[in-house]
Amino acid sequence: MATHVEFAEDTSIIIIDENQLLGIENETLQTLVQNSIKQGSKNILVDLSKVKFISSWGIEGFLHAHKTCMNNNVNFSLKNVNVTPLNVLSKLKLTDIFNIV
């Protein structure tokens, strides 16, 4: 998965530079989340501004990252979610679980 992480104070912004999330990148996402927590981040934002499609496996990666954050008292948010992925998250009622900014 093409990504990069930006740090600002106690916040990590994971920017995904892919237009599709198919689930094969879940391990990379989990590693980025865990590394951000180890570095002291209290907020993790995943920027999805370039993502136009997300599969159910891709969503599973976000659920796992969200759980990891909750277990470590870290806020987890999805940022700049495009219309199609947002519609999928809404239909699955995941907008009630994820903080979307």
MMTF fields as JSON, N, C-alpha, C and O atoms, coordinates in Angstrom:
{
  "mmtfVersion": "1.0.0",
  "mmtfProducer": "UNKNOWN",
  "numBonds": 403,
  "numAtoms": 404,
  "numGroups": 101,
  "numChains": 1,
  "numModels": 1,
  "chainsPerModel": [1],
  "groupsPerChain": [101],
  "chainIdList": ["A"],
  "bondAtomList": [4, 2, 8, 6, 12, 10, 16, 14, 20, 18, 24, 22, 28, 26, 32, 30, 36, 34, 40, 38, 44, 42, 48, 46, 52, 50, 56, 54, 60, 58, 64, 62, 68, 66, 72, 70, 76, 74, 80, 78, 84, 82, 88, 86, 92, 90, 96, 94, 100, 98, 104, 102, 108, 106, 112, 110, 116, 114, 120, 118, 124, 122, 128, 126, 132, 130, 136, 134, 140, 138, 144, 142, 148, 146, 152, 150, 156, 154, 160, 158, 164, 162, 168, 166, 172, 170, 176, 174, 180, 178, 184, 182, 188, 186, 192, 190, 196, 194, 200, 198, 204, 202, 208, 206, 212, 210, 216, 214, 220, 218, 224, 222, 228, 226, 232, 230, 236, 234, 240, 238, 244, 242, 248, 246, 252, 250, 256, 254, 260, 258, 264, 262, 268, 266, 272, 270, 276, 274, 280, 278, 284, 282, 288, 286, 292, 290, 296, 294, 300, 298, 304, 302, 308, 306, 312, 310, 316, 314, 320, 318, 324, 322, 328, 326, 332, 330, 336, 334, 340, 338, 344, 342, 348, 346, 352, 350, 356, 354, 360, 358, 364, 362, 368, 366, 372, 370, 376, 374, 380, 378, 384, 382, 388, 386, 392, 390, 396, 394, 400, 398],
  "bondOrderList": [1, 1, 1, 1, 1, 1, 1, 1, 1, 1, 1, 1, 1, 1, 1, 1, 1, 1, 1, 1, 1, 1, 1, 1, 1, 1, 1, 1, 1, 1, 1, 1, 1, 1, 1, 1, 1, 1, 1, 1, 1, 1, 1, 1, 1, 1, 1, 1, 1, 1, 1, 1, 1, 1, 1, 1, 1, 1, 1, 1, 1, 1, 1, 1, 1, 1, 1, 1, 1, 1, 1, 1, 1, 1, 1, 1, 1, 1, 1, 1, 1, 1, 1, 1, 1, 1, 1, 1, 1, 1, 1, 1, 1, 1, 1, 1, 1, 1, 1, 1],
  "groupList": [{"groupName": "MET", "atomNameList": ["N", "CA", "C", "O"], "elementList": ["N", "C", "C", "O"], "formalChargeList": [0, 0, 0, 0], "bondAtomList": [1, 0, 2, 1, 3, 2], "bondOrderList": [1, 1, 2], "singleLetterCode": "M", "chemCompType": "L-PEPTIDE LINKING"}, {"groupName": "ALA", "atomNameList": ["N", "CA", "C", "O"], "elementList": ["N", "C", "C", "O"], "formalChargeList": [0, 0, 0, 0], "bondAtomList": [1, 0, 2, 1, 3, 2], "bondOrderList": [1, 1, 2], "singleLetterCode": "A", "chemCompType": "L-PEPTIDE LINKING"}, {"groupName": "THR", "atomNameList": ["N", "CA", "C", "O"], "elementList": ["N", "C", "C", "O"], "formalChargeList": [0, 0, 0, 0], "bondAtomList": [1, 0, 2, 1, 3, 2], "bondOrderList": [1, 1, 2], "singleLetterCode": "T", "chemCompType": "L-PEPTIDE LINKING"}, {"groupName": "HIS", "atomNameList": ["N", "CA", "C", "O"], "elementList": ["N", "C", "C", "O"], "formalChargeList": [0, 0, 0, 0], "bondAtomList": [1, 0, 2, 1, 3, 2], "bondOrderList": [1, 1, 2], "singleLetterCode": "H", "chemCompType": "L-PEPTIDE LINKING"}, {"groupName": "VAL", "atomNameList": ["N", "CA", "C", "O"], "elementList": ["N", "C", "C", "O"], "formalChargeList": [0, 0, 0, 0], "bondAtomList": [1, 0, 2, 1, 3, 2], "bondOrderList": [1, 1, 2], "singleLetterCode": "V", "chemCompType": "L-PEPTIDE LINKING"}, {"groupName": "GLU", "atomNameList": ["N", "CA", "C", "O"], "elementList": ["N", "C", "C", "O"], "formalChargeList": [0, 0, 0, 0], "bondAtomList": [1, 0, 2, 1, 3, 2], "bondOrderList": [1, 1, 2], "singleLetterCode": "E", "chemCompType": "L-PEPTIDE LINKING"}, {"groupName": "PHE", "atomNameList": ["N", "CA", "C", "O"], "elementList": ["N", "C", "C", "O"], "formalChargeList": [0, 0, 0, 0], "bondAtomList": [1, 0, 2, 1, 3, 2], "bondOrderList": [1, 1, 2], "singleLetterCode": "F", "chemCompType": "L-PEPTIDE LINKING"}, {"groupName": "ASP", "atomNameList": ["N", "CA", "C", "O"], "elementList": ["N", "C", "C", "O"], "formalChargeList": [0, 0, 0, 0], "bondAtomList": [1, 0, 2, 1, 3, 2], "bondOrderList": [1, 1, 2], "singleLetterCode": "D", "chemCompType": "L-PEPTIDE LINKING"}, {"groupName": "SER", "atomNameList": ["N", "CA", "C", "O"], "elementList": ["N", "C", "C", "O"], "formalChargeList": [0, 0, 0, 0], "bondAtomList": [1, 0, 2, 1, 3, 2], "bondOrderList": [1, 1, 2], "singleLetterCode": "S", "chemCompType": "L-PEPTIDE LINKING"}, {"groupName": "ILE", "atomNameList": ["N", "CA", "C", "O"], "elementList": ["N", "C", "C", "O"], "formalChargeList": [0, 0, 0, 0], "bondAtomList": [1, 0, 2, 1, 3, 2], "bondOrderList": [1, 1, 2], "singleLetterCode": "I", "chemCompType": "L-PEPTIDE LINKING"}, {"groupName": "ASN", "atomNameList": ["N", "CA", "C", "O"], "elementList": ["N", "C", "C", "O"], "formalChargeList": [0, 0, 0, 0], "bondAtomList": [1, 0, 2, 1, 3, 2], "bondOrderList": [1, 1, 2], "singleLetterCode": "N", "chemCompType": "L-PEPTIDE LINKING"}, {"groupName": "GLN", "atomNameList": ["N", "CA", "C", "O"], "elementList": ["N", "C", "C", "O"], "formalChargeList": [0, 0, 0, 0], "bondAtomList": [1, 0, 2, 1, 3, 2], "bondOrderList": [1, 1, 2], "singleLetterCode": "Q", "chemCompType": "L-PEPTIDE LINKING"}, {"groupName": "LEU", "atomNameList": ["N", "CA", "C", "O"], "elementList": ["N", "C", "C", "O"], "formalChargeList": [0, 0, 0, 0], "bondAtomList": [1, 0, 2, 1, 3, 2], "bondOrderList": [1, 1, 2], "singleLetterCode": "L", "chemCompType": "L-PEPTIDE LINKING"}, {"groupName": "GLY", "atomNameList": ["N", "CA", "C", "O"], "elementList": ["N", "C", "C", "O"], "formalChargeList": [0, 0, 0, 0], "bondAtomList": [1, 0, 2, 1, 3, 2], "bondOrderList": [1, 1, 2], "singleLetterCode": "G", "chemCompType": "PEPTIDE LINKING"}, {"groupName": "LYS", "atomNameList": ["N", "CA", "C", "O"], "elementList": ["N", "C", "C", "O"], "formalChargeList": [0, 0, 0, 0], "bondAtomList": [1, 0, 2, 1, 3, 2], "bondOrderList": [1, 1, 2], "singleLetterCode": "K", "chemCompType": "L-PEPTIDE LINKING"}, {"groupName": "TRP", "atomNameList": ["N", "CA", "C", "O"], "elementList": ["N", "C", "C", "O"], "formalChargeList": [0, 0, 0, 0], "bondAtomList": [1, 0, 2, 1, 3, 2], "bondOrderList": [1, 1, 2], "singleLetterCode": "W", "chemCompType": "L-PEPTIDE LINKING"}, {"groupName": "CYS", "atomNameList": ["N", "CA", "C", "O"], "elementList": ["N", "C", "C", "O"], "formalChargeList": [0, 0, 0, 0], "bondAtomList": [1, 0, 2, 1, 3, 2], "bondOrderList": [1, 1, 2], "singleLetterCode": "C", "chemCompType": "L-PEPTIDE LINKING"}, {"groupName": "PRO", "atomNameList": ["N", "CA", "C", "O"], "elementList": ["N", "C", "C", "O"], "formalChargeList": [0, 0, 0, 0], "bondAtomList": [1, 0, 2, 1, 3, 2], "bondOrderList": [1, 1, 2], "singleLetterCode": "P", "chemCompType": "L-PEPTIDE LINKING"}],
  "groupTypeList": [0, 1, 2, 3, 4, 5, 6, 1, 5, 7, 2, 8, 9, 9, 9, 9, 7, 5, 10, 11, 12, 12, 13, 9, 5, 10, 5, 2, 12, 11, 2, 12, 4, 11, 10, 8, 9, 14, 11, 13, 8, 14, 10, 9, 12, 4, 7, 12, 8, 14, 4, 14, 6, 9, 8, 8, 15, 13, 9, 5, 13, 6, 12, 3, 1, 3, 14, 2, 16, 0, 10, 10, 10, 4, 10, 6, 8, 12, 14, 10, 4, 10, 4, 2, 17, 12, 10, 4, 12, 8, 14, 12, 14, 12, 2, 7, 9, 6, 10, 9, 4],
  "groupIdList": [1, 2, 3, 4, 5, 6, 7, 8, 9, 10, 11, 12, 13, 14, 15, 16, 17, 18, 19, 20, 21, 22, 23, 24, 25, 26, 27, 28, 29, 30, 31, 32, 33, 34, 35, 36, 37, 38, 39, 40, 41, 42, 43, 44, 45, 46, 47, 48, 49, 50, 51, 52, 53, 54, 55, 56, 57, 58, 59, 60, 61, 62, 63, 64, 65, 66, 67, 68, 69, 70, 71, 72, 73, 74, 75, 76, 77, 78, 79, 80, 81, 82, 83, 84, 85, 86, 87, 88, 89, 90, 91, 92, 93, 94, 95, 96, 97, 98, 99, 100, 101],
  "secStructList": [7, 7, 3, 3, 3, 3, 3, 3, 6, 6, 3, 3, 3, 3, 3, 3, 7, 7, 1, 3, 3, 7, 1, 6, 6, 2, 2, 2, 2, 2, 2, 2, 2, 2, 2, 2, 2, 2, 6, 6, 7, 1, 3, 3, 3, 3, 3, 7, 6, 6, 7, 7, 3, 3, 7, 2, 2, 2, 2, 2, 2, 2, 2, 2, 2, 2, 2, 2, 2, 2, 2, 6, 6, 7, 3, 3, 3, 3, 3, 1, 7, 7, 2, 2, 2, 2, 2, 2, 2, 2, 2, 6, 6, 4, 4, 4, 6, 1, 3, 3, 7],
  "xCoordList": [0.862, 0.0, 0.9, 1.842, 0.609, 1.344, 0.76, -0.381, 1.564, 1.122, 2.289, 3.447, 1.963, 2.968, 2.28, 1.064, 3.085, 2.556, 3.131, 4.328, 2.251, 2.665, 2.36, 1.33, 3.257, 3.087, 2.922, 3.625, 1.987, 1.778, 1.403, 0.31, 2.312, 2.119, 1.782, 2.62, 0.585, 0.213, -0.7, -1.458, -0.625, -1.5, -0.678, 0.281, -1.07, -0.498, -1.561, -2.703, -1.172, -2.081, -1.521, -0.457, -2.245, -1.854, -2.555, -3.78, -1.768, -2.325, -2.184, -1.08, -3.312, -3.325, -3.321, -4.231, -2.284, -2.102, -2.545, -1.891, -3.628, -4.194, -5.633, -6.274, -6.149, -7.549, -8.47, -9.693, -7.884, -8.677, -8.051, -6.829, -8.887, -8.435, -9.121, -10.336, -8.331, -8.884, -8.662, -9.158, -7.931, -7.702, -6.294, -5.843, -5.585, -4.221, -3.28, -2.171, -3.732, -2.914, -3.201, -2.656, -4.036, -4.434, -3.256, -3.205, -2.319, -1.162, -0.324, 0.169, -0.167, 0.575, -0.126, 0.525, -1.441, -2.204, -2.033, -1.807, -2.139, -2.005, -0.609, -0.472, 0.41, 1.782, 1.924, 2.551, 1.352, 1.421, 0.706, 1.185, -0.435, -1.191, -0.379, -0.241, 0.149, 0.918, 2.164, 2.49, 2.856, 4.046, 3.68, 4.417, 2.558, 2.108, 1.804, 2.13, 1.178, 0.869, 2.167, 2.297, 3.12, 4.404, 5.142, 5.886, 4.925, 5.588, 4.836, 5.24, 3.749, 3.046, 1.843, 1.313, 1.399, 0.214, -1.015, -1.224, -1.82, -3.088, -4.273, -5.414, -3.988, -5.002, -4.408, -3.285, -5.166, -4.744, -5.846, -6.995, -5.466, -6.381, -5.933, -4.748, -6.855, -6.541, -7.184, -8.408, -6.337, -6.807, -7.125, -6.244, -8.401, -8.885, -9.238, -10.031, -8.67, -9.06, -8.81, -9.476, -7.871, -7.581, -8.311, -8.305, -8.934, -9.587, -10.991, -11.83, -11.221, -12.53, -13.337, -14.551, -12.658, -13.324, -12.7, -11.486, -13.543, -13.068, -13.855, -15.086, -13.129, -13.787, -14.114, -13.719, -14.839, -15.169, -13.906, -13.853, -12.9, -11.63, -10.921, -10.276, -11.037, -10.464, -11.134, -10.472, -12.441, -13.192, -12.747, -12.632, -12.5, -12.024, -10.718, -10.503, -9.856, -8.615, -8.864, -8.169, -9.853, -10.202, -10.796, -10.518, -11.614, -12.184, -11.091, -11.139, -10.116, -9.011, -8.177, -7.788, -7.902, -7.143, -7.907, -7.321, -9.216, -10.07, -9.998, -9.872, -10.077, -10.02, -8.657, -8.585, -7.592, -6.248, -6.159, -5.61, -6.696, -6.678, -7.497, -7.043, -8.687, -9.539, -8.837, -8.908, -8.16, -7.469, -6.29, -5.8, -5.834, -4.7, -5.094, -4.232, -6.398, -6.92, -6.452, -6.055, -6.506, -6.127, -7.362, -8.109, -7.581, -8.708, -8.377, -7.265, -9.339, -9.172, -10.254, -11.439, -9.841, -10.802, -10.454, -9.291, -11.481, -11.322, -11.546, -12.486, -10.694, -10.714, -10.847, -10.28, -11.596, -11.745, -12.241, -11.666, -13.309, -13.863, -14.704, -15.628, -14.378, -15.129, -16.521, -16.815, -17.366, -18.781, -19.016, -19.783, -18.387, -18.652, -18.245, -19.051, -17.022, -16.7, -17.597, -17.947, -17.965, -18.839, -20.21, -20.79, -20.725, -22.014, -21.947, -22.887, -20.842, -20.671, -20.634, -21.314, -19.847, -19.771, -21.13, -21.483, -21.887, -23.219, -24.181, -24.917, -24.174, -25.079, -24.794, -25.699, -23.536, -23.15, -23.259, -22.893, -23.771, -23.931, -22.592, -22.555, -21.509, -20.193, -19.89, -18.911, -20.724, -20.559, -20.9, -20.552, -21.584, -21.863, -20.654, -20.545, -19.753, -18.567, -17.371, -16.672, -17.134, -15.975, -16.292, -17.383, -15.334, -15.418, -14.969, -13.831, -15.842, -15.514, -15.464, -16.434, -14.291, -14.087, -13.773, -13.569],
  "yCoordList": [-1.171, 0.0, 1.223, 1.315, 2.142, 3.403, 4.344, 4.793, 4.631, 5.507, 6.347, 6.074, 7.353, 8.055, 8.615, 8.806, 8.873, 9.325, 10.698, 10.941, 11.588, 12.906, 12.99, 12.498, 13.615, 13.757, 15.224, 16.082, 15.506, 16.862, 16.735, 16.28, 17.137, 17.037, 15.604, 14.717, 15.355, 14.003, 13.307, 12.408, 13.726, 13.183, 12.608, 13.223, 11.433, 10.825, 10.847, 10.445, 11.321, 11.308, 10.311, 10.526, 9.216, 8.187, 8.52, 8.453, 8.878, 9.273, 8.097, 7.63, 7.636, 6.505, 7.047, 7.768, 6.689, 7.184, 6.163, 6.0, 5.49, 4.491, 4.891, 5.572, 4.47, 4.774, 3.608, 3.75, 2.443, 1.288, 0.642, 0.528, 0.227, -0.568, -1.918, -2.026, -2.939, -4.263, -5.215, -6.341, -4.785, -5.62, -6.167, -6.531, -6.234, -6.762, -5.821, -6.203, -4.6, -3.599, -3.521, -2.653, -4.402, -4.335, -4.484, -3.807, -5.356, -5.546, -4.269, -3.905, -3.599, -2.339, -1.292, -0.584, -1.188, -0.23, -0.527, 0.386, -1.787, -2.154, -1.802, -1.321, -2.039, -1.692, -0.194, 0.25, 0.598, 2.054, 2.544, 3.451, 1.943, 2.316, 1.956, 2.777, 0.755, 0.323, 1.191, 1.564, 1.512, 2.363, 3.766, 4.365, 4.286, 5.611, 5.629, 6.589, 4.561, 4.456, 4.388, 5.044, 3.594, 3.471, 4.808, 5.068, 5.652, 6.958, 8.01, 9.172, 7.61, 8.502, 9.221, 10.125, 8.848, 9.494, 9.168, 8.021, 10.174, 10.006, 10.12, 9.844, 10.528, 10.652, 10.092, 10.427, 9.246, 8.723, 9.025, 8.617, 9.749, 10.084, 9.328, 9.331, 8.688, 8.031, 8.862, 8.954, 9.466, 10.335, 9.485, 8.845, 9.487, 8.672, 9.521, 9.092, 10.709, 11.617, 11.046, 11.453, 10.12, 9.527, 8.212, 7.691, 7.673, 6.362, 6.518, 7.242, 5.828, 5.871, 4.59, 4.58, 3.504, 2.209, 1.508, 1.55, 0.863, 0.072, -1.23, -1.23, -2.337, -3.645, -3.967, -3.247, -5.057, -5.481, -5.821, -5.605, -6.342, -6.647, -5.36, -5.298, -4.344, -3.04, -2.469, -1.899, -2.621, -2.16, -2.934, -2.364, -4.218, -5.035, -4.471, -4.503, -3.96, -3.351, -2.14, -1.942, -1.327, -0.162, -0.585, 0.031, -1.637, -2.13, -2.626, -2.377, -3.322, -3.823, -2.657, -2.664, -1.666, -0.493, 0.265, 0.717, 0.396, 1.068, 0.351, 0.994, -0.974, -1.76, -1.596, -1.445, -1.625, -1.426, -0.079, 0.028, 0.946, 2.287, 2.326, 2.872, 1.758, 1.752, 1.063, 1.53, -0.048, -0.799, -0.024, -0.362, 1.012, 1.815, 3.245, 4.116, 3.492, 4.836, 5.897, 6.998, 5.547, 6.441, 6.682, 5.747, 7.925, 8.271, 7.857, 8.087, 7.248, 6.805, 7.469, 7.392, 8.122, 8.806, 8.572, 8.389, 8.581, 8.568, 9.989, 10.655, 10.451, 11.839, 11.897, 11.072, 12.876, 13.124, 11.889, 11.494, 11.291, 10.084, 10.485, 11.291, 9.917, 10.201, 9.583, 8.744, 10.009, 9.647, 8.137, 7.612, 7.44, 6.005, 5.217, 4.429, 5.393, 4.682, 5.104, 4.274, 6.37, 6.839, 6.173, 5.809, 6.013, 5.327, 3.885, 3.391, 3.211, 1.827, 1.791, 0.971, 2.67, 2.713, 3.022, 2.47, 3.905, 4.264, 3.084, 2.812, 2.389, 1.245, 0.145, -0.579, 0.024, -0.993, -0.491, -1.186, 0.738, 1.373, 1.581, 1.67, 1.657, 1.855, 3.323, 3.646, 4.201, 5.621, 5.873, 6.914, 4.91, 5.001, 4.561, 4.912, 3.801, 3.302, 4.206, 4.584, 4.552, 5.372, 6.846, 7.304, 7.576, 9.03, 9.483, 9.228, 10.145, 10.595, 12.117, 12.799, 12.619, 14.084, 14.55, 15.744],
  "zCoordList": [0.0, 0.0, 0.0, 0.787, -0.873, -0.915, 0.129, 0.019, 1.14, 2.218, 2.684, 2.368, 3.426, 4.214, 5.447, 5.474, 6.459, 7.739, 8.042, 7.888, 8.474, 8.931, 10.417, 10.877, 11.163, 12.608, 12.952, 12.417, 13.85, 14.361, 15.833, 16.17, 16.693, 18.146, 18.526, 18.362, 19.025, 19.454, 18.45, 18.813, 17.181, 16.139, 14.984, 14.519, 14.538, 13.339, 12.257, 12.479, 11.09, 9.937, 8.943, 8.363, 8.752, 7.793, 6.485, 6.389, 5.487, 4.195, 3.232, 2.954, 2.737, 1.807, 0.388, -0.02, -0.354, -1.716, -2.756, -3.787, -2.496, -3.414, -3.726, -2.926, -4.894, -5.172, -4.816, -4.853, -4.468, -4.064, -2.833, -2.734, -1.906, -0.763, -0.851, -0.686, -1.111, -1.333, -0.169, -0.192, 0.843, 2.005, 2.092, 3.178, 0.971, 1.011, 1.758, 2.13, 1.971, 2.652, 4.155, 4.837, 4.673, 6.084, 7.044, 8.072, 6.719, 7.596, 7.668, 8.735, 6.541, 6.522, 7.378, 8.147, 7.252, 8.051, 9.535, 10.329, 9.912, 11.315, 11.84, 12.964, 11.038, 11.444, 11.632, 12.595, 10.725, 10.848, 12.105, 12.787, 12.405, 13.61, 14.856, 15.762, 14.904, 16.068, 16.26, 17.387, 15.176, 15.272, 15.752, 16.534, 15.291, 15.716, 17.211, 17.909, 17.695, 19.126, 19.933, 20.967, 19.458, 20.147, 20.217, 21.162, 19.202, 19.172, 19.982, 20.017, 20.63, 21.533, 20.97, 21.615, 19.79, 19.221, 20.043, 20.438, 20.297, 21.004, 20.047, 20.419, 18.814, 17.764, 16.481, 16.103, 15.826, 14.531, 13.529, 13.696, 12.489, 11.4, 10.162, 9.83, 9.482, 8.217, 7.117, 7.022, 6.287, 5.206, 3.99, 3.417, 3.6, 2.477, 1.265, 0.427, 1.153, 0.077, -1.32, -2.272, -1.462, -2.783, -3.016, -4.131, -1.985, -2.078, -2.666, -2.129, -3.771, -4.439, -4.243, -4.446, -3.847, -3.669, -2.478, -2.282, -1.684, -0.561, -0.505, -0.543, -0.414, -0.327, 1.123, 2.04, 1.314, 2.679, 3.455, 4.666, 2.79, 3.469, 3.864, 4.911, 3.034, 3.378, 4.613, 5.481, 4.69, 5.864, 7.101, 8.186, 6.941, 8.061, 8.633, 9.845, 7.765, 8.22, 9.1, 10.096, 8.738, 9.555, 10.896, 11.925, 10.883, 12.138, 13.077, 14.282, 12.527, 13.342, 13.881, 15.049, 13.046, 13.482, 14.57, 15.553, 14.381, 15.368, 16.716, 17.758, 16.695, 17.935, 18.606, 19.825, 17.834, 18.387, 19.08, 20.177, 18.443, 19.039, 20.324, 21.33, 20.3, 21.495, 22.661, 23.798, 22.376, 23.423, 24.007, 25.085, 23.306, 23.752, 24.098, 24.218, 24.259, 24.576, 23.578, 23.961, 22.315, 21.224, 20.371, 20.08, 19.971, 19.091, 17.664, 17.19, 16.978, 15.597, 14.755, 15.082, 13.666, 12.79, 11.332, 10.973, 10.504, 9.057, 8.572, 9.006, 7.683, 7.244, 5.722, 5.005, 5.246, 3.803, 3.05, 2.035, 3.557, 2.94, 1.729, 1.845, 0.571, -0.655, -0.609, 0.242, -1.531, -1.529, -1.583, -0.776, -2.497, -2.644, -1.404, -0.909, -0.876, 0.366, 1.536, 2.375, 1.595, 2.669, 2.579, 3.602, 1.377, 1.202, 1.683, 2.307, 1.396, 1.852, 3.369, 3.985, 3.979, 5.44, 6.063, 7.105, 5.421, 5.928, 5.848, 6.796, 4.723, 4.555, 5.565, 5.98, 5.956, 6.934, 8.373, 9.321, 8.512, 9.832, 10.549, 11.776, 9.799, 10.39, 10.665, 11.337, 10.15, 10.48, 11.951, 12.507, 12.574, 14.008, 14.834, 16.009, 14.23, 14.929, 14.688, 15.628, 13.421, 13.078, 13.251, 12.914, 13.776, 13.788, 12.398, 12.004, 11.66, 10.305, 10.309, 10.638, 9.928, 9.917, 8.511, 8.288]
}
